[in-house]
Amino acid sequence: MRCERPGPGRLSYGHMYAPSPAAPRQRRRRVLVSALCASLLVAATVVTLTAKSRPEPKDRPPDVASPVELGDRVGSYTALFPLRSGYRPPSREERAAVRAGVMDVLDGRIDSARSRLGHVGYTVRTMRLKGSERAVAEIAEREGEDTGRGWGRVYVDLSRSARFSVQVPHPRADMNSELMGAELFAKTPGAVLVLAGANRFAGQGKEADMAHQARSVFNAVCAALTARGLPGVQLHGFANESSPGNDVVLSPGVTEPGPEIRRAARLISDAGLRTCRTWVRSCGQLEGTTNVQGRDAAAHGIPFLHVENSHTVRTDAAGRSAVVDALDEAARGWNGR
């Protein structure tokens, strides 16, 4: 069937001609075809107008790339950290830019985040966690740039709203604490992973020690998450001889532990790991009471769990999993399951 306009030599409704026996049938057929074409034209016009009037989304959902094993990605990143270099303190404006970009990602404004972060050499990449359909945003320096600033990375679970943060202030120095952070992030939906970007000995004095440095990108992001009411789990490591007889030291910082923290302690102990609870007895120099992020959480009345893991635990896959499983239970309690 073809829809045509009448033209020379073609039948039109007002055309006068000598009728033939077949003329009535031809006329009826042409009238039916014309009516059908008119209906199709109206329908196409309505569809076109509807499509043009539909508002464009302010920020389109991110394109999710191929699945990644987060532990491998984080491990490859931290393996390149120099021991005593690779850190530059950020300015107030630089801290604010990264912080604002991370908050944009949490609010679903990916395009806005990329714009803000681009001014300080950062960007947002999206990926899918291997073994799941969860989309993840990686907030990091642009690929191929080795700035030597050491400001770190942030990973945000895009599959649901943020519920708690996983903080790794001493990657590489506290060996495999970064792997535990990646494992906990991947296991528990609604997490935000804040990963320091340099060895704790990379700067002058304690300027690269993210657990004790307030003027850092790491702390700017953690403080913003705390201000939003997100509980925090901070992962550390200690040499076996620093706390003989203990595998894990748990501390709520300068506050009392809530039910989720107490449950995590029970689960770690039930897994056969010797667990020191700072609210029960002294655990030496590993109690995290001078921790910047812990003190900020206490000021906001937000739960905070400081987790010290022995060298034995951190270098044993089963030991790491036992701790991560227990912390997952605590985080799901904060999440309302």
C-alpha positions as CSV (number, residue, x, y, z in Angstrom):
1,M,0.0,0.0,0.0
2,R,1.3,3.5,-0.9
3,C,0.0,6.8,0.4
4,E,0.1,9.3,-2.5
5,R,-1.2,12.7,-3.2
6,P,-3.5,13.1,-6.2
7,G,-1.6,14.3,-9.2
8,P,-1.9,14.5,-13.0
9,G,-3.4,11.3,-14.3
10,R,-4.5,10.1,-10.8
11,L,-7.9,10.0,-9.3
12,S,-9.0,12.8,-7.1
13,Y,-12.3,13.1,-5.2
14,G,-13.6,16.0,-7.4
15,H,-12.3,14.7,-10.7
16,M,-15.0,14.3,-13.4
17,Y,-14.5,11.5,-15.8
18,A,-16.6,9.0,-17.7
19,P,-17.5,6.1,-15.4
20,S,-16.6,2.6,-16.1
21,P,-18.0,-0.7,-14.6
22,A,-15.0,-1.0,-12.2
23,A,-15.1,2.7,-11.1
24,P,-17.3,2.3,-8.0
25,R,-15.0,-0.5,-6.6
26,Q,-11.9,1.6,-7.4
27,R,-13.4,4.6,-5.8
28,R,-14.2,2.8,-2.6
29,R,-10.7,1.3,-2.5
30,R,-9.1,4.6,-2.9
31,V,-11.3,6.2,-0.2
32,L,-10.4,3.5,2.2
33,V,-6.7,3.8,1.5
34,S,-6.8,7.6,1.9
35,A,-8.6,7.3,5.3
36,L,-6.1,4.8,6.5
37,C,-3.2,7.0,5.5
38,A,-4.7,9.9,7.3
39,S,-5.1,7.9,10.5
40,L,-1.4,6.8,10.3
41,L,-0.3,10.4,9.8
42,V,-2.3,11.6,12.8
43,A,-0.8,8.8,15.0
44,A,2.8,9.6,13.8
45,T,2.2,13.3,14.6
46,V,1.0,12.5,18.1
47,V,4.0,10.3,18.8
48,T,6.4,12.9,17.6
49,L,4.8,15.7,19.7
50,T,4.8,13.5,22.8
51,A,8.5,12.6,22.3
52,K,9.4,16.3,21.9
53,S,7.4,17.3,25.0
54,R,8.9,14.6,27.3
55,P,11.4,16.3,29.6
56,E,15.0,15.1,29.4
57,P,16.4,13.7,32.7
58,K,18.6,16.2,34.5
59,D,21.3,13.6,34.9
60,R,21.2,10.4,32.9
61,P,22.1,7.2,34.7
62,P,25.8,6.3,34.3
63,D,26.8,3.8,31.7
64,V,28.0,0.7,33.5
65,A,31.2,-0.8,32.2
66,S,32.4,-4.4,32.3
67,P,32.4,-6.1,35.7
68,V,35.5,-5.7,37.9
69,E,37.0,-7.5,40.9
70,L,37.2,-4.6,43.3
71,G,39.9,-6.2,45.5
72,D,42.2,-6.6,42.4
73,R,41.6,-3.0,41.3
74,V,42.2,-1.5,44.7
75,G,45.3,-3.8,45.2
76,S,46.8,-2.7,41.9
77,Y,46.3,0.9,42.9
78,T,47.8,0.8,46.3
79,A,50.7,-1.5,45.2
80,L,52.2,1.6,43.4
81,F,52.4,3.7,46.6
82,P,56.0,4.9,47.3
83,L,57.1,4.5,50.9
84,R,58.1,8.0,51.7
85,S,56.9,10.2,48.9
86,G,53.8,10.8,46.8
87,Y,51.7,13.1,48.9
88,R,50.9,16.8,48.7
89,P,48.5,18.4,51.1
90,P,45.4,19.8,49.4
91,S,44.2,23.3,49.6
92,R,40.9,24.2,51.2
93,E,39.4,24.7,47.7
94,E,40.7,21.3,46.5
95,R,39.2,19.5,49.5
96,A,35.9,21.2,49.0
97,A,35.8,20.3,45.3
98,V,36.3,16.6,45.9
99,R,33.9,16.6,48.8
100,A,31.2,18.3,46.7
101,G,31.8,15.9,43.9
102,V,31.3,12.9,46.1
103,M,28.1,14.4,47.5
104,D,26.8,14.9,44.0
105,V,27.4,11.2,43.3
106,L,25.5,10.2,46.4
107,D,22.6,12.4,45.2
108,G,22.6,10.9,41.8
109,R,24.1,13.9,40.0
110,I,26.8,12.2,38.0
111,D,27.2,14.9,35.4
112,S,27.5,17.6,38.0
113,A,30.0,15.5,39.9
114,R,32.2,15.1,36.8
115,S,32.1,18.9,36.2
116,R,33.1,19.7,39.7
117,L,35.8,17.1,40.0
118,G,37.3,17.9,36.6
119,H,38.6,21.2,38.0
120,V,40.9,19.3,40.4
121,G,41.9,16.5,38.0
122,Y,39.4,13.9,39.2
123,T,36.6,12.2,37.4
124,V,33.8,9.6,37.9
125,R,34.0,6.1,36.3
126,T,31.2,3.6,36.6
127,M,31.6,-0.2,36.7
128,R,29.7,-3.3,37.9
129,L,31.0,-5.5,40.7
130,K,32.0,-8.9,39.5
131,G,29.5,-11.5,40.6
132,S,26.6,-9.0,41.0
133,E,24.5,-6.5,39.2
134,R,25.5,-3.7,41.5
135,A,26.7,-0.5,39.8
136,V,29.5,1.3,41.4
137,A,31.0,4.8,40.9
138,E,34.8,5.2,41.3
139,I,35.8,8.8,42.1
140,A,39.5,9.0,41.3
141,E,42.2,10.9,39.4
142,R,41.9,10.7,35.6
143,E,43.5,7.7,34.0
144,G,47.2,8.1,33.1
145,E,47.8,11.0,35.5
146,D,50.5,10.5,38.1
147,T,50.2,13.7,40.0
148,G,52.0,12.6,43.2
149,R,49.3,14.2,45.3
150,G,48.1,11.0,47.0
151,W,44.5,12.1,47.7
152,G,43.0,8.7,47.3
153,R,39.8,7.3,45.9
154,V,36.1,6.9,46.8
155,Y,33.8,4.1,45.7
156,V,30.0,4.6,46.0
157,D,27.4,1.8,45.6
158,L,24.9,3.1,43.1
159,S,22.4,0.2,43.7
160,R,20.9,1.8,46.7
161,S,21.2,4.9,49.0
162,A,24.3,5.2,51.1
163,R,24.0,3.7,54.6
164,F,27.5,3.6,56.0
165,S,31.2,4.3,55.2
166,V,34.2,2.0,55.0
167,Q,37.3,3.9,55.8
168,V,40.9,2.8,55.0
169,P,43.3,5.5,56.2
170,H,46.6,3.4,56.0
171,P,46.5,1.3,52.8
172,R,49.8,-0.5,52.1
173,A,51.3,0.6,55.4
174,D,48.6,-1.5,57.2
175,M,49.1,-4.3,54.7
176,N,45.8,-5.8,53.2
177,S,43.6,-3.4,55.2
178,E,42.7,-2.0,51.7
179,L,41.6,-5.6,50.7
180,M,39.4,-5.9,53.7
181,G,37.8,-2.6,52.9
182,A,37.1,-3.7,49.3
183,E,35.7,-7.0,50.5
184,L,33.4,-5.3,53.0
185,F,32.2,-2.8,50.4
186,A,31.5,-5.5,47.9
187,K,29.7,-7.7,50.5
188,T,27.4,-5.1,52.0
189,P,25.0,-3.0,49.8
190,G,24.8,0.7,50.5
191,A,28.5,1.3,51.3
192,V,30.8,4.1,50.5
193,L,34.5,3.1,50.5
194,V,36.9,6.0,51.3
195,L,40.5,4.9,50.5
196,A,43.6,7.0,51.3
197,G,45.9,7.6,48.4
198,A,49.4,7.5,49.9
199,N,51.5,5.6,52.4
200,R,51.1,7.1,55.9
201,F,54.8,7.9,55.9
202,A,54.7,9.7,52.6
203,G,54.5,13.3,53.9
204,Q,56.1,15.6,56.4
205,G,55.4,14.5,60.0
206,K,51.8,13.1,60.2
207,E,50.4,15.1,57.2
208,A,49.8,11.8,55.2
209,D,48.5,9.9,58.3
210,M,44.8,10.1,57.3
211,A,43.5,8.9,60.7
212,H,45.2,11.9,62.4
213,Q,45.0,14.6,59.7
214,A,41.9,16.8,59.5
215,R,43.1,18.9,56.5
216,S,42.9,16.1,53.9
217,V,40.7,15.0,51.1
218,F,40.2,11.7,53.0
219,N,38.9,13.5,56.1
220,A,36.8,16.0,54.1
221,V,34.9,13.1,52.5
222,C,34.5,11.2,55.8
223,A,33.3,14.3,57.6
224,A,30.7,14.9,54.9
225,L,29.4,11.3,55.2
226,T,29.3,11.6,59.0
227,A,27.4,14.9,58.7
228,R,24.8,13.0,56.7
229,G,24.4,10.5,59.5
230,L,26.3,7.6,58.0
231,P,28.0,5.3,60.6
232,G,31.7,4.5,59.9
233,V,33.9,1.4,60.0
234,Q,37.6,2.2,59.9
235,L,40.1,-0.6,59.2
236,H,43.6,-0.8,60.5
237,G,46.4,-3.3,61.1
238,F,49.0,-3.9,63.8
239,A,52.1,-6.1,64.1
240,N,51.5,-9.2,66.1
241,E,54.0,-8.2,68.8
242,S,52.2,-4.9,69.3
243,S,49.3,-6.6,71.1
244,P,50.4,-10.1,72.1
245,G,47.5,-12.5,72.5
246,N,45.1,-10.5,70.4
247,D,43.9,-11.0,66.8
248,V,41.5,-8.2,66.6
249,V,41.0,-5.0,68.7
250,L,37.6,-3.3,68.5
251,S,36.9,0.2,69.7
252,P,33.9,2.5,69.3
253,G,36.3,5.4,69.7
254,V,35.4,7.8,72.5
255,T,31.8,6.6,72.8
256,E,30.0,3.6,74.1
257,P,29.3,0.7,71.6
258,G,25.9,0.2,70.2
259,P,24.2,-3.2,69.7
260,E,25.6,-3.6,66.2
261,I,29.2,-3.2,67.4
262,R,28.6,-5.6,70.3
263,R,27.2,-8.1,67.9
264,A,30.2,-7.8,65.6
265,A,32.5,-8.4,68.5
266,R,30.6,-11.6,69.4
267,L,30.7,-12.9,65.8
268,I,34.5,-12.3,65.5
269,S,35.1,-14.1,68.8
270,D,32.8,-16.9,67.8
271,A,34.9,-17.3,64.6
272,G,37.9,-18.3,66.9
273,L,39.7,-14.9,66.7
274,R,41.0,-13.5,70.0
275,T,39.2,-10.3,70.4
276,C,40.0,-7.4,72.7
277,R,37.0,-5.1,73.4
278,T,38.1,-1.7,74.6
279,W,34.8,-1.2,76.5
280,V,35.6,-4.3,78.5
281,R,39.3,-3.9,79.2
282,S,42.4,-1.9,78.1
283,C,43.8,-2.9,74.7
284,G,47.0,-0.8,74.9
285,Q,47.8,1.7,72.2
286,L,45.3,0.4,69.7
287,E,42.1,1.9,71.0
288,G,41.6,4.7,68.4
289,T,40.6,7.4,70.9
290,T,42.7,10.1,69.1
291,N,41.3,9.2,65.7
292,V,40.1,12.3,63.8
293,Q,37.2,10.6,62.1
294,G,36.1,8.8,65.3
295,R,36.0,12.1,67.3
296,D,34.0,13.7,64.6
297,A,31.5,10.8,64.6
298,A,31.2,11.1,68.4
299,A,30.5,14.9,68.1
300,H,27.6,14.1,65.7
301,G,26.3,11.1,67.8
302,I,27.1,8.7,64.9
303,P,28.3,5.1,65.5
304,F,31.9,4.5,64.7
305,L,33.9,1.3,64.8
306,H,37.7,1.3,64.9
307,V,39.0,-2.2,63.9
308,E,42.6,-3.2,64.4
309,N,43.6,-6.5,62.7
310,S,46.8,-8.4,63.5
311,H,49.3,-9.3,60.7
312,T,48.2,-12.9,61.0
313,V,44.6,-12.0,60.4
314,R,45.3,-9.7,57.5
315,T,47.5,-12.2,55.6
316,D,45.0,-15.1,56.0
317,A,42.0,-15.1,53.6
318,A,39.9,-17.0,56.2
319,G,40.8,-14.6,58.9
320,R,39.9,-11.6,56.8
321,S,36.6,-13.1,55.8
322,A,35.7,-13.8,59.4
323,V,36.2,-10.2,60.3
324,V,34.4,-8.9,57.2
325,D,31.4,-11.2,57.7
326,A,31.1,-9.8,61.3
327,L,31.3,-6.2,60.1
328,D,28.8,-7.0,57.4
329,E,26.3,-8.0,60.1
330,A,26.9,-4.8,62.0
331,A,26.5,-2.7,58.9
332,R,23.3,-4.5,57.9
333,G,22.0,-3.6,61.4
334,W,22.7,0.0,60.7
335,N,21.0,-0.4,57.3
336,G,17.9,-1.7,58.9
337,R,18.6,-5.0,57.0
